[in-house]
Amino acid sequence: MKPVLLVEASPRFGTSRSRMAAEKIIGRLADVRPGLDVLRRDLVAEPLMPLDEAFTEAIYLAPPALSAAEREALAQSERLIEELEQSGTLIISTPMHNFTVPAVLKAWIDQVLRLNRTFRSTPSGKVGLLADRPTYVVVSTGGAISGERARQPDFLTPYLDAILRTLGIHTIRFLHLEAMPRGSDWPDEAERQVQAWLDIHLPARTLLPAS
Ligand SMILES: Cc1cc2nc3c(=O)[nH]c(=O)nc-3n(C[C@H](O)[C@H](O)[C@H](O)COP(=O)(O)O)c2cc1C
């Protein structure tokens, strides 16, 4: 069975709402699939190198034409794309920062969304080259982003949705944890929302219909 790739973007660790919720998704996946292997890509614990000039030149070259230096310029991107290729399920856990994704997650996107590597440009638009796979995106916000209480735009959800589809990933489920209070405790409301979401999107073994 292919591993789950967990991509994490919160600068908070022990108290992060998005990280905690992602662990609960992994717990439920492990319950349904014993022996589950998880590949972790922590974008805060291990920051990515920023894009440089060599990278922005190399991405337009066809692989046979690449020099050793150009290959090196693409090495980080290759590693991150290979993690996506090796995995069968993707989980992204992220807070909202200023209405969109944190900079560390944008940096990952800039490395994995690559012309003629993970998508092709066609007359009718960009076409993803990665295999579709179940993808769960946990988004934690300090304020409301949906319903009557929302007083801010949500650029994060449509943006990540478009990025994933451009990669070729279409089986996407978002878990929004909105208006999360700060503090060290895991809020009861977060637990209620996560469990309700899990029971709909990833029913525990006992909830699955007998096959
Ligand atoms: C730099 C920064 C920007 C933020 N921008 C927003 C925002 O635009 N909208 C919002 O609702 N919350 C915003 N927040 C609050 C976080 O999204 C919220 O605290 C979230 O629950 C954090 O998730 P985490 O616990 O996984 O880190 C921001 C927090 C920080 C640190």
The ligand as a Gaussian input file, in Angstrom:
#p B3LYP/6-31G(d) Opt

LIG

0 1
 C        0.222000      35.799000      10.394000
 C       -1.175000      35.314000      10.676000
 C       -2.194000      35.665000       9.828000
 C       -3.494000      35.213000      10.074000
 N       -4.474000      35.533000       9.196000
 C       -5.737000      35.091000       9.422000
 C       -6.780000      35.410000       8.507000
 O       -6.599000      36.040000       7.483000
 N       -8.024000      34.955000       8.786000
 C       -8.304000      34.214000       9.925000
 O       -9.449000      33.841000      10.119000
 N       -7.325000      33.879000      10.793000
 C       -6.053000      34.307000      10.569000
 N       -5.057000      33.966000      11.441000
 C       -5.374000      33.078000      12.584000
 C       -5.081000      31.622000      12.288000
 O       -5.557000      31.228000      11.014000
 C       -5.720000      30.745000      13.359000
 O       -5.196000      31.084000      14.619000
 C       -5.553000      29.274000      13.075000
 O       -6.425000      28.548000      13.919000
 C       -4.120000      28.823000      13.290000
 O       -4.004000      27.457000      12.949000
 P       -2.935000      26.550000      13.715000
 O       -3.426000      26.430000      15.134000
 O       -2.948000      25.248000      12.995000
 O       -1.628000      27.251000      13.625000
 C       -3.759000      34.396000      11.222000
 C       -2.708000      34.053000      12.080000
 C       -1.437000      34.502000      11.823000
 C       -0.316000      34.099000      12.746000

